[in-house]
Amino acid sequence: MDSYIVRIYRRTDEPPELAGKVEKAGTEMKKYFHNTGELVKILTSGCGLCGRDAEGDDVAATRGCH
């Protein structure tokens, strides 16, 4: 099981949105999100924050992982 730290930097009421970053616990890997859809995609994607995506591409190189 993967563990993540979610840091929310901005929350607005109108329209209701979040922005922040997701970090994979115990690593230097992180990814930023700008809305709830991006947050859900990060947390539910098969690759999480590292490794390769469904197409076999390196996530760090193509998806903005740092």
PQR file with spaces between the fields and no chain letter, atoms N, CA, C, O and H, PARSE charges and radii, in Angstrom:
ATOM       1  N    MET     1       0.845   -1.169    0.000 -0.4000 1.5000
ATOM       2  CA   MET     1       0.000    0.000    0.000 -0.0000 2.0000
ATOM       3  C    MET     1       0.894    1.237    0.000  0.5500 1.7000
ATOM       4  O    MET     1       1.860    1.312    0.760 -0.5500 1.4000
ATOM       5  N    ASP     2       0.570    2.201   -0.851 -0.4000 1.5000
ATOM       6  CA   ASP     2       1.298    3.465   -0.905 -0.0000 2.0000
ATOM       7  C    ASP     2       0.702    4.452    0.090  0.5500 1.7000
ATOM       8  O    ASP     2      -0.503    4.452    0.341 -0.5500 1.4000
ATOM       9  H    ASP     2      -0.215    2.140   -1.468  0.4000 1.0000
ATOM      10  N    SER     3       1.560    5.284    0.647 -0.4000 1.5000
ATOM      11  CA   SER     3       1.114    6.342    1.556 -0.0000 2.0000
ATOM      12  C    SER     3       1.471    7.690    0.955  0.5500 1.7000
ATOM      13  O    SER     3       2.548    7.864    0.384 -0.5500 1.4000
ATOM      14  H    SER     3       2.539    5.284    0.443  0.4000 1.0000
ATOM      15  N    TYR     4       0.555    8.643    1.091 -0.4000 1.5000
ATOM      16  CA   TYR     4       0.733    9.968    0.507 -0.0000 2.0000
ATOM      17  C    TYR     4       0.484   11.044    1.551  0.5500 1.7000
ATOM      18  O    TYR     4      -0.281   10.850    2.495 -0.5500 1.4000
ATOM      19  H    TYR     4      -0.319    8.501    1.556  0.4000 1.0000
ATOM      20  N    ILE     5       1.140   12.174    1.366 -0.4000 1.5000
ATOM      21  CA   ILE     5       0.893   13.371    2.163 -0.0000 2.0000
ATOM      22  C    ILE     5       0.264   14.390    1.223  0.5500 1.7000
ATOM      23  O    ILE     5       0.844   14.721    0.189 -0.5500 1.4000
ATOM      24  H    ILE     5       1.761   12.332    0.599  0.4000 1.0000
ATOM      25  N    VAL     6      -0.906   14.884    1.570 -0.4000 1.5000
ATOM      26  CA   VAL     6      -1.601   15.865    0.738 -0.0000 2.0000
ATOM      27  C    VAL     6      -1.543   17.211    1.451  0.5500 1.7000
ATOM      28  O    VAL     6      -2.028   17.355    2.573 -0.5500 1.4000
ATOM      29  H    VAL     6      -1.378   14.614    2.410  0.4000 1.0000
ATOM      30  N    ARG     7      -0.944   18.191    0.786 -0.4000 1.5000
ATOM      31  CA   ARG     7      -0.848   19.545    1.339 -0.0000 2.0000
ATOM      32  C    ARG     7      -1.759   20.451    0.515  0.5500 1.7000
ATOM      33  O    ARG     7      -1.598   20.577   -0.699 -0.5500 1.4000
ATOM      34  H    ARG     7      -0.550   18.074   -0.125  0.4000 1.0000
ATOM      35  N    ILE     8      -2.698   21.064    1.182 -0.4000 1.5000
ATOM      36  CA   ILE     8      -3.627   21.962    0.502 -0.0000 2.0000
ATOM      37  C    ILE     8      -3.204   23.393    0.805  0.5500 1.7000
ATOM      38  O    ILE     8      -3.187   23.820    1.960 -0.5500 1.4000
ATOM      39  H    ILE     8      -2.829   20.962    2.168  0.4000 1.0000
ATOM      40  N    TYR     9      -2.864   24.125   -0.253 -0.4000 1.5000
ATOM      41  CA   TYR     9      -2.386   25.495   -0.109 -0.0000 2.0000
ATOM      42  C    TYR     9      -3.485   26.521   -0.293  0.5500 1.7000
ATOM      43  O    TYR     9      -3.427   27.613    0.273 -0.5500 1.4000
ATOM      44  H    TYR     9      -2.877   23.778   -1.190  0.4000 1.0000
ATOM      45  N    ARG    10      -4.472   26.175   -1.075 -0.4000 1.5000
ATOM      46  CA   ARG    10      -5.522   27.151   -1.382 -0.0000 2.0000
ATOM      47  C    ARG    10      -6.850   26.424   -1.447  0.5500 1.7000
ATOM      48  O    ARG    10      -6.959   25.339   -2.018 -0.5500 1.4000
ATOM      49  H    ARG    10      -4.519   25.288   -1.535  0.4000 1.0000
ATOM      50  N    ARG    11      -7.841   27.034   -0.858 -0.4000 1.5000
ATOM      51  CA   ARG    11      -9.198   26.511   -0.943 -0.0000 2.0000
ATOM      52  C    ARG    11     -10.120   27.692   -1.152  0.5500 1.7000
ATOM      53  O    ARG    11     -10.077   28.663   -0.397 -0.5500 1.4000
ATOM      54  H    ARG    11      -7.752   27.915   -0.394  0.4000 1.0000
ATOM      55  N    THR    12     -10.952   27.613   -2.172 -0.4000 1.5000
ATOM      56  CA   THR    12     -11.897   28.692   -2.433 -0.0000 2.0000
ATOM      57  C    THR    12     -13.312   28.160   -2.298  0.5500 1.7000
ATOM      58  O    THR    12     -13.572   26.976   -2.510 -0.5500 1.4000
ATOM      59  H    THR    12     -10.986   26.825   -2.786  0.4000 1.0000
ATOM      60  N    ASP    13     -14.208   29.046   -1.946 -0.4000 1.5000
ATOM      61  CA   ASP    13     -15.607   28.647   -1.799 -0.0000 2.0000
ATOM      62  C    ASP    13     -16.397   28.845   -3.085  0.5500 1.7000
ATOM      63  O    ASP    13     -17.309   28.071   -3.373 -0.5500 1.4000
ATOM      64  H    ASP    13     -13.996   30.008   -1.774  0.4000 1.0000
ATOM      65  N    GLU    14     -16.066   29.851   -3.846 -0.4000 1.5000
ATOM      66  CA   GLU    14     -16.811   30.165   -5.074 -0.0000 2.0000
ATOM      67  C    GLU    14     -15.876   30.277   -6.256  0.5500 1.7000
ATOM      68  O    GLU    14     -15.210   31.307   -6.359 -0.5500 1.4000
ATOM      69  H    GLU    14     -15.324   30.480   -3.612  0.4000 1.0000
ATOM      70  N    PRO    15     -15.764   29.351   -7.129 -0.5600 1.5000
ATOM      71  CA   PRO    15     -16.312   28.000   -7.038  0.2800 2.0000
ATOM      72  C    PRO    15     -15.480   27.168   -6.056  0.5500 1.7000
ATOM      73  O    PRO    15     -14.315   27.483   -5.813 -0.5500 1.4000
ATOM      74  N    PRO    16     -16.060   26.123   -5.500 -0.5600 1.5000
ATOM      75  CA   PRO    16     -15.328   25.307   -4.525  0.2800 2.0000
ATOM      76  C    PRO    16     -14.181   24.547   -5.200  0.5500 1.7000
ATOM      77  O    PRO    16     -14.421   23.636   -5.992 -0.5500 1.4000
ATOM      78  N    GLU    17     -12.954   24.918   -4.891 -0.4000 1.5000
ATOM      79  CA   GLU    17     -11.775   24.283   -5.483 -0.0000 2.0000
ATOM      80  C    GLU    17     -10.642   24.186   -4.467  0.5500 1.7000
ATOM      81  O    GLU    17     -10.633   24.885   -3.454 -0.5500 1.4000
ATOM      82  H    GLU    17     -12.759   25.659   -4.248  0.4000 1.0000
ATOM      83  N    LEU    18      -9.691   23.310   -4.758 -0.4000 1.5000
ATOM      84  CA   LEU    18      -8.502   23.123   -3.944 -0.0000 2.0000
ATOM      85  C    LEU    18      -7.274   23.223   -4.833  0.5500 1.7000
ATOM      86  O    LEU    18      -7.352   22.984   -6.038 -0.5500 1.4000
ATOM      87  H    LEU    18      -9.697   22.742   -5.581  0.4000 1.0000
ATOM      88  N    ALA    19      -6.142   23.575   -4.239 -0.4000 1.5000
ATOM      89  CA   ALA    19      -4.859   23.520   -4.932 -0.0000 2.0000
ATOM      90  C    ALA    19      -3.807   23.143   -3.904  0.5500 1.7000
ATOM      91  O    ALA    19      -3.907   23.521   -2.737 -0.5500 1.4000
ATOM      92  H    ALA    19      -6.078   23.769   -3.260  0.4000 1.0000
ATOM      93  N    GLY    20      -2.802   22.401   -4.336 -0.4000 1.5000
ATOM      94  CA   GLY    20      -1.748   21.997   -3.419 -0.0000 2.0000
ATOM      95  C    GLY    20      -0.834   20.982   -4.047  0.5500 1.7000
ATOM      96  O    GLY    20      -0.639   20.978   -5.262 -0.5500 1.4000
ATOM      97  H    GLY    20      -2.721   22.094   -5.284  0.4000 1.0000
ATOM      98  N    LYS    21      -0.262   20.105   -3.211 -0.4000 1.5000
ATOM      99  CA   LYS    21       0.621   19.077   -3.741 -0.0000 2.0000
ATOM     100  C    LYS    21       0.425   17.772   -2.991  0.5500 1.7000
ATOM     101  O    LYS    21       0.004   17.743   -1.834 -0.5500 1.4000
ATOM     102  H    LYS    21      -0.421   20.108   -2.224  0.4000 1.0000
ATOM     103  N    VAL    22       0.745   16.701   -3.687 -0.4000 1.5000
ATOM     104  CA   VAL    22       0.704   15.355   -3.126 -0.0000 2.0000
ATOM     105  C    VAL    22       2.134   14.848   -3.109  0.5500 1.7000
ATOM     106  O    VAL    22       2.831   14.914   -4.122 -0.5500 1.4000
ATOM     107  H    VAL    22       1.087   16.724   -4.627  0.4000 1.0000
ATOM     108  N    GLU    23       2.575   14.342   -1.964 -0.4000 1.5000
ATOM     109  CA   GLU    23       3.910   13.772   -1.842 -0.0000 2.0000
ATOM     110  C    GLU    23       3.775   12.296   -1.524  0.5500 1.7000
ATOM     111  O    GLU    23       2.908   11.894   -0.748 -0.5500 1.4000
ATOM     112  H    GLU    23       2.009   14.289   -1.142  0.4000 1.0000
ATOM     113  N    LYS    24       4.633   11.494   -2.124 -0.4000 1.5000
ATOM     114  CA   LYS    24       4.669   10.075   -1.781 -0.0000 2.0000
ATOM     115  C    LYS    24       5.524    9.958   -0.529  0.5500 1.7000
ATOM     116  O    LYS    24       6.699   10.326   -0.543 -0.5500 1.4000
ATOM     117  H    LYS    24       5.338   11.820   -2.755  0.4000 1.0000
ATOM     118  N    ALA    25       4.947    9.451    0.549 -0.4000 1.5000
ATOM     119  CA   ALA    25       5.626    9.386    1.837 -0.0000 2.0000
ATOM     120  C    ALA    25       6.927    8.597    1.729  0.5500 1.7000
ATOM     121  O    ALA    25       6.983    7.541    1.099 -0.5500 1.4000
ATOM     122  H    ALA    25       3.992    9.152    0.560  0.4000 1.0000
ATOM     123  N    GLY    26       7.965    9.132    2.354 -0.4000 1.5000
ATOM     124  CA   GLY    26       9.251    8.460    2.380 -0.0000 2.0000
ATOM     125  C    GLY    26      10.093    8.643    1.137  0.5500 1.7000
ATOM     126  O    GLY    26      11.151    8.025    1.012 -0.5500 1.4000
ATOM     127  H    GLY    26       7.919    9.990    2.865  0.4000 1.0000
ATOM     128  N    THR    27       9.642    9.487    0.205 -0.4000 1.5000
ATOM     129  CA   THR    27      10.395    9.738   -1.026 -0.0000 2.0000
ATOM     130  C    THR    27      10.457   11.238   -1.272  0.5500 1.7000
ATOM     131  O    THR    27       9.863   12.024   -0.534 -0.5500 1.4000
ATOM     132  H    THR    27       8.782    9.988    0.306  0.4000 1.0000
ATOM     133  N    GLU    28      11.172   11.624   -2.302 -0.4000 1.5000
ATOM     134  CA   GLU    28      11.246   13.022   -2.721 -0.0000 2.0000
ATOM     135  C    GLU    28      10.208   13.333   -3.796  0.5500 1.7000
ATOM     136  O    GLU    28      10.149   14.460   -4.287 -0.5500 1.4000
ATOM     137  H    GLU    28      11.655   10.986   -2.902  0.4000 1.0000
ATOM     138  N    MET    29       9.393   12.353   -4.167 -0.4000 1.5000
ATOM     139  CA   MET    29       8.456   12.528   -5.278 -0.0000 2.0000
ATOM     140  C    MET    29       7.240   13.326   -4.858  0.5500 1.7000
ATOM     141  O    MET    29       6.649   13.089   -3.805 -0.5500 1.4000
ATOM     142  H    MET    29       9.440   11.437   -3.768  0.4000 1.0000
ATOM     143  N    LYS    30       6.874   14.286   -5.712 -0.4000 1.5000
ATOM     144  CA   LYS    30       5.702   15.106   -5.438 -0.0000 2.0000
ATOM     145  C    LYS    30       5.075   15.534   -6.753  0.5500 1.7000
ATOM     146  O    LYS    30       5.726   15.567   -7.797 -0.5500 1.4000
ATOM     147  H    LYS    30       7.353   14.479   -6.568  0.4000 1.0000
ATOM     148  N    LYS    31       3.809   15.855   -6.674 -0.4000 1.5000
ATOM     149  CA   LYS    31       3.088   16.319   -7.854 -0.0000 2.0000
ATOM     150  C    LYS    31       2.081   17.360   -7.398  0.5500 1.7000
ATOM     151  O    LYS    31       1.431   17.199   -6.365 -0.5500 1.4000
ATOM     152  H    LYS    31       3.280   15.828   -5.826  0.4000 1.0000
ATOM     153  N    TYR    32       1.957   18.429   -8.174 -0.4000 1.5000
ATOM     154  CA   TYR    32       1.054   19.522   -7.832 -0.0000 2.0000
ATOM     155  C    TYR    32      -0.302   19.324   -8.489  0.5500 1.7000
ATOM     156  O    TYR    32      -0.401   18.760   -9.578 -0.5500 1.4000
ATOM     157  H    TYR    32       2.485   18.560   -9.013  0.4000 1.0000
ATOM     158  N    PHE    33      -1.349   19.796   -7.813 -0.4000 1.5000
ATOM     159  CA   PHE    33      -2.690   19.767   -8.393 -0.0000 2.0000
ATOM     160  C    PHE    33      -3.297   21.153   -8.285  0.5500 1.7000
ATOM     161  O    PHE    33      -2.959   21.934   -7.396 -0.5500 1.4000
ATOM     162  H    PHE    33      -1.269   20.254   -6.927  0.4000 1.0000
ATOM     163  N    HIS    34      -4.205   21.441   -9.215 -0.4000 1.5000
ATOM     164  CA   HIS    34      -4.821   22.770   -9.283 -0.0000 2.0000
ATOM     165  C    HIS    34      -6.328   22.731   -9.135  0.5500 1.7000
ATOM     166  O    HIS    34      -6.982   23.774   -9.131 -0.5500 1.4000
ATOM     167  H    HIS    34      -4.480   20.807   -9.938  0.4000 1.0000
ATOM     168  N    ASN    35      -6.881   21.536   -9.014 -0.4000 1.5000
ATOM     169  CA   ASN    35      -8.321   21.390   -8.798 -0.0000 2.0000
ATOM     170  C    ASN    35      -8.585   19.988   -8.261  0.5500 1.7000
ATOM     171  O    ASN    35      -7.687   19.146   -8.240 -0.5500 1.4000
ATOM     172  H    ASN    35      -6.350   20.689   -9.017  0.4000 1.0000
ATOM     173  N    THR    36      -9.793   19.744   -7.836 -0.4000 1.5000
ATOM     174  CA   THR    36     -10.111   18.449   -7.235 -0.0000 2.0000
ATOM     175  C    THR    36      -9.986   17.307   -8.234  0.5500 1.7000
ATOM     176  O    THR    36      -9.642   16.188   -7.854 -0.5500 1.4000
ATOM     177  H    THR    36     -10.523   20.427   -7.853  0.4000 1.0000
ATOM     178  N    GLY    37     -10.262   17.576   -9.502 -0.4000 1.5000
ATOM     179  CA   GLY    37     -10.128   16.534  -10.516 -0.0000 2.0000
ATOM     180  C    GLY    37      -8.696   16.042  -10.636  0.5500 1.7000
ATOM     181  O    GLY    37      -8.455   14.839  -10.731 -0.5500 1.4000
ATOM     182  H    GLY    37     -10.542   18.485   -9.811  0.4000 1.0000
ATOM     183  N    GLU    38      -7.739   16.974  -10.633 -0.4000 1.5000
ATOM     184  CA   GLU    38      -6.334   16.589  -10.703 -0.0000 2.0000
ATOM     185  C    GLU    38      -5.913   15.825   -9.453  0.5500 1.7000
ATOM     186  O    GLU    38      -5.152   14.862   -9.547 -0.5500 1.4000
ATOM     187  H    GLU    38      -7.935   17.952  -10.556  0.4000 1.0000
ATOM     188  N    LEU    39      -6.398   16.240   -8.283 -0.4000 1.5000
ATOM     189  CA   LEU    39      -6.077   15.536   -7.044 -0.0000 2.0000
ATOM     190  C    LEU    39      -6.562   14.093   -7.107  0.5500 1.7000
ATOM     191  O    LEU    39      -5.818   13.168   -6.782 -0.5500 1.4000
ATOM     192  H    LEU    39      -7.016   17.023   -8.206  0.4000 1.0000
ATOM     193  N    VAL    40      -7.796   13.907   -7.521 -0.4000 1.5000
ATOM     194  CA   VAL    40      -8.348   12.554   -7.626 -0.0000 2.0000
ATOM     195  C    VAL    40      -7.544   11.724   -8.621  0.5500 1.7000
ATOM     196  O    VAL    40      -7.267   10.553   -8.363 -0.5500 1.4000
ATOM     197  H    VAL    40      -8.400   14.659   -7.785  0.4000 1.0000
ATOM     198  N    LYS    41      -7.170   12.306   -9.740 -0.4000 1.5000
ATOM     199  CA   LYS    41      -6.403   11.580  -10.760 -0.0000 2.0000
ATOM     200  C    LYS    41      -5.049   11.127  -10.209  0.5500 1.7000
ATOM     201  O    LYS    41      -4.623    9.999  -10.455 -0.5500 1.4000
ATOM     202  H    LYS    41      -7.395   13.258   -9.950  0.4000 1.0000
ATOM     203  N    ILE    42      -4.378   12.004   -9.467 -0.4000 1.5000
ATOM     204  CA   ILE    42      -3.088   11.646   -8.874 -0.0000 2.0000
ATOM     205  C    ILE    42      -3.251   10.473   -7.917  0.5500 1.7000
ATOM     206  O    ILE    42      -2.476    9.518   -7.958 -0.5500 1.4000
ATOM     207  H    ILE    42      -4.724   12.921   -9.267  0.4000 1.0000
ATOM     208  N    LEU    43      -4.255   10.549   -7.062 -0.4000 1.5000
ATOM     209  CA   LEU    43      -4.423    9.529   -6.029 -0.0000 2.0000
ATOM     210  C    LEU    43      -4.981    8.213   -6.553  0.5500 1.7000
ATOM     211  O    LEU    43      -4.759    7.168   -5.941 -0.5500 1.4000
ATOM     212  H    LEU    43      -4.884   11.326   -7.028  0.4000 1.0000
ATOM     213  N    THR    44      -5.692    8.239   -7.660 -0.4000 1.5000
ATOM     214  CA   THR    44      -6.317    7.011   -8.158 -0.0000 2.0000
ATOM     215  C    THR    44      -5.607    6.406   -9.359  0.5500 1.7000
ATOM     216  O    THR    44      -5.955    5.305   -9.785 -0.5500 1.4000
ATOM     217  H    THR    44      -5.872    9.088   -8.157  0.4000 1.0000
ATOM     218  N    SER    45      -4.616    7.102   -9.915 -0.4000 1.5000
ATOM     219  CA   SER    45      -3.915    6.548  -11.073 -0.0000 2.0000
ATOM     220  C    SER    45      -3.114    5.328  -10.638  0.5500 1.7000
ATOM     221  O    SER    45      -2.637    5.250   -9.506 -0.5500 1.4000
ATOM     222  H    SER    45      -4.333    7.996   -9.568  0.4000 1.0000
ATOM     223  N    GLY    46      -2.980    4.403  -11.537 -0.4000 1.5000
ATOM     224  CA   GLY    46      -2.257    3.178  -11.223 -0.0000 2.0000
ATOM     225  C    GLY    46      -0.807    3.413  -10.858  0.5500 1.7000
ATOM     226  O    GLY    46      -0.221    2.628  -10.112 -0.5500 1.4000
ATOM     227  H    GLY    46      -3.367    4.468  -12.457  0.4000 1.0000
ATOM     228  N    CYS    47      -0.215    4.488  -11.373 -0.4000 1.5000
ATOM     229  CA   CYS    47       1.214    4.713  -11.146 -0.0000 2.0000
ATOM     230  C    CYS    47       1.480    5.550   -9.903  0.5500 1.7000
ATOM     231  O    CYS    47       2.612    5.576   -9.421 -0.5500 1.4000
ATOM     232  H    CYS    47      -0.691    5.126  -11.979  0.4000 1.0000
ATOM     233  N    GLY    48       0.488    6.222   -9.378 -0.4000 1.5000
ATOM     234  CA   GLY    48       0.749    7.119   -8.255 -0.0000 2.0000
ATOM     235  C    GLY    48       1.654    8.247   -8.683  0.5500 1.7000
ATOM     236  O    GLY    48       1.310    8.999   -9.594 -0.5500 1.4000
ATOM     237  H    GLY    48      -0.432    6.201   -9.769  0.4000 1.0000
ATOM     238  N    LEU    49       2.796    8.382   -8.052 -0.4000 1.5000
ATOM     239  CA   LEU    49       3.704    9.485   -8.353 -0.0000 2.0000
ATOM     240  C    LEU    49       5.016    9.045   -8.982  0.5500 1.7000
ATOM     241  O    LEU    49       5.862    9.891   -9.271 -0.5500 1.4000
ATOM     242  H    LEU    49       3.076    7.771   -7.312  0.4000 1.0000
ATOM     243  N    CYS    50       5.211    7.768   -9.201 -0.4000 1.5000
ATOM     244  CA   CYS    50       6.494    7.337   -9.735 -0.0000 2.0000
ATOM     245  C    CYS    50       6.305    6.135  -10.645  0.5500 1.7000
ATOM     246  O    CYS    50       5.206    5.591  -10.761 -0.5500 1.4000
ATOM     247  H    CYS    50       4.523    7.081   -8.966  0.4000 1.0000
ATOM     248  N    GLY    51       7.364    5.741  -11.271 -0.4000 1.5000
ATOM     249  CA   GLY    51       7.308    4.574  -12.133 -0.0000 2.0000
ATOM     250  C    GLY    51       6.801    4.917  -13.517  0.5500 1.7000
ATOM     251  O    GLY    51       7.131    5.971  -14.060 -0.5500 1.4000
ATOM     252  H    GLY    51       8.256    6.183  -11.176  0.4000 1.0000
ATOM     253  N    ARG    52       6.006    4.039  -14.087 -0.4000 1.5000
ATOM     254  CA   ARG    52       5.534    4.213  -15.455 -0.0000 2.0000
ATOM     255  C    ARG    52       4.015    4.226  -15.484  0.5500 1.7000
ATOM     256  O    ARG    52       3.356    3.573  -14.675 -0.5500 1.4000
ATOM     257  H    ARG    52       5.738    3.182  -13.646  0.4000 1.0000
ATOM     258  N    ASP    53       3.473    4.983  -16.433 -0.4000 1.5000
ATOM     259  CA   ASP    53       2.026    5.054  -16.570 -0.0000 2.0000
ATOM     260  C    ASP    53       1.522    3.888  -17.415  0.5500 1.7000
ATOM     261  O    ASP    53       2.291    3.001  -17.787 -0.5500 1.4000
ATOM     262  H    ASP    53       4.009    5.513  -17.090  0.4000 1.0000
ATOM     263  N    ALA    54       0.234    3.896  -17.711 -0.4000 1.5000
ATOM     264  CA   ALA    54      -0.387    2.791  -18.438 -0.0000 2.0000
ATOM     265  C    ALA    54       0.217    2.594  -19.823  0.5500 1.7000
ATOM     266  O    ALA    54       0.190    1.483  -20.352 -0.5500 1.4000
ATOM     267  H    ALA    54      -0.391    4.616  -17.409  0.4000 1.0000
ATOM     268  N    GLU    55       0.767    3.667  -20.427 -0.4000 1.5000
ATOM     269  CA   GLU    55       1.378    3.569  -21.750 -0.0000 2.0000
ATOM     270  C    GLU    55       2.843    3.153  -21.674  0.5500 1.7000
ATOM     271  O    GLU    55       3.482    2.952  -22.707 -0.5500 1.4000
ATOM     272  H    GLU    55       0.788    4.570  -19.998  0.4000 1.0000
ATOM     273  N    GLY    56       3.384    3.021  -20.460 -0.4000 1.5000
ATOM     274  CA   GLY    56       4.780    2.637  -20.301 -0.0000 2.0000
ATOM     275  C    GLY    56       5.753    3.796  -20.288  0.5500 1.7000
ATOM     276  O    GLY    56       6.966    3.586  -20.287 -0.5500 1.4000
ATOM     277  H    GLY    56       2.865    3.185  -19.620  0.4000 1.0000
ATOM     278  N    ASP    57       5.236    5.026  -20.277 -0.4000 1.5000
ATOM     279  CA   ASP    57       6.098    6.205  -20.260 -0.0000 2.0000
ATOM     280  C    ASP    57       6.555    6.505  -18.840  0.5500 1.7000
ATOM     281  O    ASP    57       5.830    6.253  -17.877 -0.5500 1.4000
ATOM     282  H    ASP    57       4.250    5.197  -20.278  0.4000 1.0000
ATOM     283  N    ASP    58       7.757    7.042  -18.718 -0.4000 1.5000
ATOM     284  CA   ASP    58       8.294    7.434  -17.423 -0.0000 2.0000
ATOM     285  C    ASP    58       7.480    8.606  -16.890  0.5500 1.7000
ATOM     286  O    ASP    58       7.443    9.672  -17.504 -0.5500 1.4000
ATOM     287  H    ASP    58       8.346    7.247  -19.500  0.4000 1.0000
ATOM     288  N    VAL    59       6.832    8.410  -15.756 -0.4000 1.5000
ATOM     289  CA   VAL    59       5.945    9.428  -15.195 -0.0000 2.0000
ATOM     290  C    VAL    59       6.714   10.681  -14.812  0.5500 1.7000
ATOM     291  O    VAL    59       6.234   11.788  -15.057 -0.5500 1.4000
ATOM     292  H    VAL    59       6.862    7.544  -15.257  0.4000 1.0000
ATOM     293  N    ALA    60       7.877   10.543  -14.227 -0.4000 1.5000
ATOM     294  CA   ALA    60       8.645   11.709  -13.799 -0.0000 2.0000
ATOM     295  C    ALA    60       8.990   12.600  -14.981  0.5500 1.7000
ATOM     296  O    ALA    60       9.048   13.821  -14.840 -0.5500 1.4000
ATOM     297  H    ALA    60       8.267    9.643  -14.027  0.4000 1.0000
ATOM     298  N    ALA    61       9.217   12.013  -16.130 -0.4000 1.5000
ATOM     299  CA   ALA    61       9.602   12.797  -17.298 -0.0000 2.0000
ATOM     300  C    ALA    61       8.406   13.412  -18.014  0.5500 1.7000
ATOM     301  O    ALA    61       8.539   14.471  -18.627 -0.5500 1.4000
ATOM     302  H    ALA    61       9.170   11.020  -16.245  0.4000 1.0000
ATOM     303  N    THR    62       7.247   12.776  -17.949 -0.4000 1.5000
ATOM     304  CA   THR    62       6.120   13.224  -18.768 -0.0000 2.0000
ATOM     305  C    THR    62       4.961   13.808  -17.993  0.5500 1.7000
ATOM     306  O    THR    62       4.107   14.460  -18.592 -0.5500 1.4000
ATOM     307  H    THR    62       7.139   11.915  -17.451  0.4000 1.0000
ATOM     308  N    ARG    63       4.890   13.607  -16.701 -0.4000 1.5000
ATOM     309  CA   ARG    63       3.712   14.022  -15.954 -0.0000 2.0000
ATOM     310  C    ARG    63       3.985   15.098  -14.917  0.5500 1.7000
ATOM     311  O    ARG    63       3.103   15.415  -14.119 -0.5500 1.4000
ATOM     312  H    ARG    63       5.584   13.077  -16.214  0.4000 1.0000
ATOM     313  N    GLY    64       5.172   15.663  -14.909 -0.4000 1.5000
ATOM     314  CA   GLY    64       5.449   16.761  -13.994 -0.0000 2.0000
ATOM     315  C    GLY    64       5.834   16.342  -12.596  0.5500 1.7000
ATOM     316  O    GLY    64       5.749   17.155  -11.675 -0.5500 1.4000
ATOM     317  H    GLY    64       5.888   15.406  -15.557  0.4000 1.0000
ATOM     318  N    CYS    65       6.253   15.107  -12.400 -0.4000 1.5000
ATOM     319  CA   CYS    65       6.731   14.694  -11.083 -0.0000 2.0000
ATOM     320  C    CYS    65       8.097   15.321  -10.848  0.5500 1.7000
ATOM     321  O    CYS    65       8.882   15.492  -11.781 -0.5500 1.4000
ATOM     322  H    CYS    65       6.322   14.447  -13.148  0.4000 1.0000
ATOM     323  N    HIS    66       8.373   15.659   -9.601 -0.4000 1.5000
ATOM     324  CA   HIS    66       9.650   16.312   -9.286 -0.0000 2.0000
ATOM     325  C    HIS    66      10.378   15.500   -8.249  0.5500 1.7000
ATOM     326  O    HIS    66      11.478   15.868   -7.837 -0.5500 1.4000
ATOM     327  H    HIS    66       7.735   15.520   -8.844  0.4000 1.0000
